[in-house]
Amino acid sequence: MTDAKDSPQPTHFNNTTSWFRTAAPYIHAHRGATFVISLDGETVGSDHIDTIIHDLALLNSLGIRLVIAFGARPQIEQACQHNNINVNYHQGLRVTDLASLEIAKTTIGKIRLELEAKLSFSLPHTPMAEAQIRCSSGNFVTAKPLGIREGVDFGHTGEVRKIDVKAIEQQLALDNIVLLPSLGYSPTGEIFNLSAEAVATASAIALKADKLILIGPAYPDLPKEMSLAQAEDSIDLHNNPTLTAAITACQEGVKRAHLLDRQQDDALLQELFSRDGAGTMISATTYDTIRIAQIQDIAGILDLIQPLEQQGILVKRSREDLELHIHRFVVIERDGTIIACAALHLYPESHVGELACLAVSDQYRGQSKGEQLLTAIEVQARKHKLKTLYVLTTQTAHWFLEQGFTSAEIADLPIEKQTLYNYQRNSKVFKKALP
């Protein structure tokens, strides 16, 4: 038998440790955060629900406070049909008469018990081993009748009136997962049938949740990221309750909402613990931050530019040079990682500037990051009242021409730059007037 230290490592070990190192910043950032997660009825009844439950257990173990709103539309529909009860919808909502309300209460109660059972699973050699998760549910949602719309009486279909934030916070403080069924209660003791998306949205807003995560159908036509404004513009094209819920939550103060495909086993973990996620994220604030570089950004800038320096695309710069001129750099930061950078060298006496060291991470090429950096550099140049922006390049001439630059000569450069021109690199010179 070989000594343990000489034994070959499992083939997946490096991938696992790499994942943890990549995920570490997100693990730290999410600890103590409140996530409201919506599971529609199709998700609850899908073959993927066990995997989703395992992932929820992992989130709970990482110190994330979870509120889970769940739906039961297809299950109620099936039970109504089985009992020869008519199923009617109007404006996408169920018309709930007394008979279908009884079906809804029974069906939703059964699903709640099944979810609690799944969250209680903790046998050895399973993803839930030693999880010891506690669930809490109750009359946390106050509802009111939807009433009559377009002449249709919705009966016992309701809408959320109030979320008992104090009661839910008390349960979350005990590390309990809060389950919110798609039912609400009125002060007069009535029960109303609600949509899971509505319960999740109202809860996320009331709790000032860090995220609203809606797990349901796939929306392949939606981009990975959308600002709130972009999502609002697309509502006519992709009109659905899931997207509407996400938009409403962001409009009312939830920073980020996520739409995930129930069919993708790893969607929840990918979305939360990787830089680019797995679904569609709608952000009330800008996802990428464009700003002036700081001294702590040097390592990230070096990671970007060193591969390009080795290829001869960029001129080599030392760490000391970066430290000395860090204030000249503009960076794009995404979740703590520098994904693009550029520098502006000033020649104030000539009223010109030089765009230098433009670099974008391989992962983000083709996503207009270069254009965003150029715009930011031009803004800085105008602040210094510069009239012209120059750039020297060996391999990206066409890109600069597409951005409005025109060919120039070495003699057009400021005298200080002419004396530093490297004839061995034979860089082409381009310029752009700054209005």
N, C-alpha and C positions, 0 to 999 in steps of 0.2 A: 504494500500500500504506500502510495506517495504521501509525502508530507502535505498538510493542508495548504500551506503557502505556495506549493508547487503545482497544486491541482489546477487544471484549466477552469477558467470562469465560465459560467453558462453563457451561451451565445447571446441571450437577450439582456445580459447584465448591463452592458454599456448603454443600450437603448433605454433601459429603465432608469439608470442614474441620470442620463441626459435629460429624460423627461422631468424627473424631480428637480433638477437644477433649473430647467426652463420654467417649471411651474412654481418654484419657490416664491418669487415675488408676488404671484397671485394668491398663493396660500396665505402669506402674511397680510396682504391687502384685504382679503375677504374675511379674515377671522373677526368675529363680532358683528359682521354685517347682517342685515336683514334682507332675505330674498323671499319674495312671494312667487310661488310657482303654480301655474294653472295646468291642470291635466283635463283635457276634454274627455267625453265619454268614450270616444273611439280609442283614445290612448289607454284609458283605464282597462278597456276590454281587449287590448292588443296583446300579441305574443311578447312584446317588448317591455311590458309593465314590470316584470321581475328585475330586469336589468336597470330600469329607471329607479326602482326602489333601492337597489344596491347602491346606485350612485347617490341617491338622496341620503342614505345612511352614511356614506363617506363624507358628504358635505357636513352632515351633523357632527361627525367625529372631528372635523377640522374647525369646529367652533362657529359655523355659520348658522344663524337663526332662521329657521324655515317655517313658512306658513304655506300650506298646500290647499288650494281650492280645487275641487274635482267636480266634474260633470257626469251626467248619466243619460244624455239624450237618447242614444241608440238603445240602451237597455230599457228605458221607460217605454220607448216606442214599441219594442219587441213584446214587452209585457202587456201593453195595451192591446196589441193585435192578438196576442194569445187569449186575452179575456174579452175579445170582440168589442173593444172600446174604440170609438172613432178617435183618430189623431188629426188635429187641425192646427195649421200654422198660419200666422199672418205677420207680415213684416219680419219674417225670419224667426219669430218667437212662437212657442207653443201656446195655444189657447187651452187653459187648464180648467176643466170642469171638476166637479167634486169627485167623480169616479176616477179620473186620471190623476187627481191629486193623491188619492189613496194609493194608487199604483206608484206614483213618484216617491211618496214617503217610504213605502216598503222597499222599493228598488234602491233608493239612495242610502237608506239605513243598512241594507245588505252590503253595498259597496264599501261604506265606511268601515264596517266590521272586517271585511276582507282586506282592506288596506291596513288596518290596525294589525291584523294577523300577519300580513307580509312584513310589516315593520317590526314585528316582535320576533321574527325568525332569527335564530342566533346559533345554529348548530355549528360544531367545529368543522374545519375544512370547507367552509363556504364563505362567500364575500361578506356575509352578515355575522360571522363568528364574533362573539363577545361584544356585539354592538350595543345591546341593552338600551334600546331606544324607547323613550316614553312618548306617548301620543296624548293629545288633549283635544277635545271637541266640545262644543256647547252652543248656547244661544248668544253667539258673538255678533250675529248679523241681524240688525233690525230692518224689516222690509215694509213696504207699503204696496197696495194694489196698483197694477199698471193702468187699470181702468178701461175706458172705452176709447178706441182709436179708429178713426175712419169708419165709425159705426159698428166696430167689432168689440164685443165685451171679452176681455182677456180672462175673466173669472179669477182664478187663484194664481195666475201668473203675476209676479210682482217685480219690483225694482228695489235696489238697495237704498235704504234711507240713512242708516248709520252703522258704523263699525265700532264695537266696544274695544277701543284701543287699549285702555287700561287693563282689561281682563286678558287680552292677548299678550300684552307686554309682560304681565305677571307670569304667564306660562312660558314665554320665551326666556325669561330670566332664570327659570328652573331648567333650562336646556331641553325643554319639551318641544316636539314638533306639533304645531297646531294644524288640525285638519278642519277645513271649512267646506261642508257640503253645499250643494247648490239649492239650499233652502234658507228662508229667512222668516223671522217671527215678528208679529206686530204687538204693540202694547195691549191690544185687545185680545191677544191669545190666538190669533189666526196664524196659519202657516201658508207661506207663498213659495211657489216654484220660481227659481231664479236661474240665470245663466252662470256657468262657472267663470266665464270671462268677466262678467260684470262684478261678481264677488271678488275675484282676484284683483281687478283694477281698483275697485273701491278700497280694498284692504291695503294695497300698495300705496295708494295716495294717503290714506288716513295714518298709516304707520310710518310714513315718510321712508319707505323702503329704499334700499340701495339699488335693487333690481326687481323688475317684473319679468318673469320668464314664462313664456307661453309655449307649452309643448303640444303640438297638434299636427295638422297636415303640412306637407312640404310646399314651399312656394319657390320653385326653381327660378322664376323670373325676377325675383327680388334680389338686389345686390347684397353683398355681405354687410355693408354698412350704409346707413342712411342718416342724414341729419333729420331733425324734426320737420324742418321745412320741406325736405325732399319727400319724406313720408306723407306729409299732408298733400303734396302735389300728386302723389301716386294713388291716393285713396279711391279716385274714380276708376283707375285702371285695375286695382286689386281690391275691390270692395269686399271686405269680409270682416266678421266680428273679431278675429284675432288681431288683424292689423289695426282695426279701430280701437281696440282695447289698449294696444301698445301706444298709439298716438295720444289717446286720452290721458294715459298715465304720465307720459312725458310732458304733456301740456300742463299737468297739474303738479309738477315738481319731482317726479321720479326721474333720476338722472339717466338711466338706461333701461330699455326694454329689449328683450330677446325673443325671437321666433325660432323655434327648433322643430326639426322633423322627428316625429315619434318613431319612424322606421330606422333611424340611425342610432345604433346601440351606444356609441360613445359621444353623442352630440352634446350632452350636458357638460361632461368633463372637458371636452375639446373647447367648448364655448367659454368656459370659466377659467381654464388653466393654460390656454395657449394664446399667443398674440393675435392670431387671425381668426380664431373661433371656428364654428361649424354651421352656424345659421345666419340669420339676419339680425343685426343690432341696430336699434334706433336710439340715437343719442340726443338728449336735450341740449347737450353741450358738444363742442367740437371734440372729436375723438383724438385727432392729432393736434399737438401743440407746436406752433412755429414761434421761436423765440431766439433772443440773443444767447449765445453759448456762455456757459459758466465753467469755472476751472474743473468742476467735477465731471464735465462732459468729455474731457480729453481722452479717456480710455475708449469711450464709445466712438469718438471721431477717428481715433487711430484704427479701430476695428474696421471702419468703413474705408479709409483711404489707403491703408497698407497694401491690400490686394491690388489696388489700381496702381500704386507706386511700383509694385513688383512687375506689373505688366507694362510699365513705361507710359501709362496714360496720364498719371499725375507726377509732378515733381516731388521728390522725397522731402519730407519735413520731419524734423526731430521733435521729440516730446518737449524739449526746451523751447524750440521755436513756437510750438503750439501754445505753450504756457505764456509766452511773452505776448502773443498776438491773439489770444483766445477771444478778446472782445470784438475782433473783426468777423467772427464766425456767426452765422445764423444756422440753427439746427431745427429739424423736425423730430419731435419726440413722441413716441407712442408707448403708453404704459411703462414709462421709465427707461425705454430703450431708444437710443439715437438711431433713426433709420435713414436720415439724409442730412447733408451739411453743405455749406458753401461759405466762401469768405469774400469780403470786400476790402480791397486795399485802396487807400485814399491818396490822391495826389492833389491836394486842395489848391495849390498855387496854379495848377493848370485846369482846375475845375473838372477833373476827370477821375474815374475810379476804375479799378480792375476787378472783374469777377474771377475768382480763383477757387480751386479745390472743390469744385462741384461734384458731389458723390451721392449716389442713392443705393441703398441696400438692394441686392439682387432680388429679394422677395417683393420689392415694391416698385420695380421698374415697370413702365407702362401704365402707371396709376397717377400720372401728372404731378409727381412729387418734385421733379426737376422744374417744372413750370411754376409751382408754388414757391420754391426757393428763389427762382429768378425774380418773381414778383416782390418777394420780401427784400431781396437785395436792392431792387430798384427803389423801393420805399426808403430804405436806408440811404441810398445815394441821393435822393431828392432832399432828405433831411439835411444833408451836408451841402446842398445847393450845387451839386455836380451837374454838368451839362451832357457828359458823354460817359458811356460805360464800355470798357474794352474787355476782351477776353482773348487768351492765347490757347489754342487747342491743337492737338495732333490727330485726333481720331473722331471728333464729334462735330465737325464743321457743319454738316447738313442740319443737325439739330439746332444749332445757333442761328443758321439762316432761317429756319422755320420760325424762330422766335423773334424775328425782326432785325437781326444783326446784318450788317453788310461788310464786305471785304475791306480791309484797311492795310496799310503798310507799316513796317517797323518804324519808319520815320514819323508816323503819326503818333506814336506812343510818347508819353512824357520822357524827358531826357533821362531822369533817374531810372526809368524802366528800360530804356534803350541800352543803357550801360550794363544792365543785368541780363539782357537777352541772350539765351543759350542757342548759338547757331548750330550746335550738334543736334539738338532736338528739332530744329527747323519748324517750330510751331507756326501755324497760320494765325494771322491777327484779324479780329473782327471788332466792329464797333456798333454801338447803338445810341442814337440820340435820345436824351431824356427830356421830354416836354415839361 
